[in-house]
Structures are given as structure tokens and as C-alpha cells.
Amino acid sequence: MRSIRVFLLNYERQTSLGDCVKLYETAHAMYADLAAGRIDVVIDTYPSAKSTLEKSPIDGLKFEVPPADPAILSTVKPGQINFPVNLDNPGLVAAFNADVAELRKSGKLEKILVSFGFKPDAAEPGEPNLL
């Protein structure tokens, strides 16, 4: 097998896949190598892969999200999106939290996610966690 190329720095993937892992600085470079046949596999985040492949499809490409693997913690407990705000501004923090809670409660967040090709359960990330 030719090298597997990884865009995001992920220690777990590097250690579990061995020395065939190489990091790319840009998604464009990574997918260009995939399209040219210089590599066989790309590991990328779902949003990045979806966006890149919608803009520049690759003939014959099989795109899939693998099942969670306990050996790679980030597949079992993936990172969560956040909105960094200044904690010295509690009103802003409360406003963000209230808005997101209302989007989630009304179902609008789920509809937005689905409209961009995400699974509906992405609207419920679970308890906050740090990787």
C-alpha cells in the first residue's frame, strides 16, 4: 500500500497507522495527491471532505465515515464546536448559550445541519468534553 496521508495532526492516528502517515499543510494539496493517484487514502474531517469534494469531485472516489474505534478516542468522543468568547463578558456568554439552546430546542439547529449534509444527531453533542 502507498502512504496514507492525513490532513489534521492527530497523534492517535499516527501511532495506530504507523509510519505510512504523512501530514499535509492544506486540504487542496492532500486531495490533489489523491486525485493524481499518488496516495490511496485520505483521513479528513467530515465537513472538510464534504466541502472539498463538492467543489472538486474525484472520479471513482469512495467517501465514507468509518465506525467509531476505541483505539482512536476522537472517533468515540469527537471534538465539539465552540464559540470562543471573553469570559470577562458574562452577558455575551449568556447570550450565545441562550441562542444555541433556543436553536436546539426549536429544531432549527438540526434543520440547518441536515441542510448541509450532516446527520441530525450532530445537533446534540452530549456533555462538553475536552480531547
C-alpha positions, 0 to 999 in steps of 0.5 A: 500500500502507498502512504496514507496521508492525513490532513489534521495532526492527530497523534492517535492516528499516527501511532495506530497507522504507523509510519505510512502517515504523512501530514499535509499543510492544506486540504487542496494539496492532500486531495490533489495527491489523491486525485493524481493517484499518488496516495490511496487514502485520505483521513479528513474531517467530515465537513472538510471532505464534504466541502472539498469534494463538492467543489472538486469531485474525484472520479471513482472516489469512495467517501465514507465515515468509518465506525467509531474505534476505541483505539482512536478516542476522537472517533468515540468522543469527537471534538465539539464546536465552540464559540470562543468568547471573553469570559470577562463578558458574562452577558455575551456568554449568556447570550450565545448559550441562550441562542444555541439552546433556543436553536436546539430546542426549536429544531432549527439547529438540526434543520440547518445541519441536515441542510448541509449534509450532516446527520441530525444527531450532530445537533446534540453533542452530549456533555462538553468534553475536552480531547 
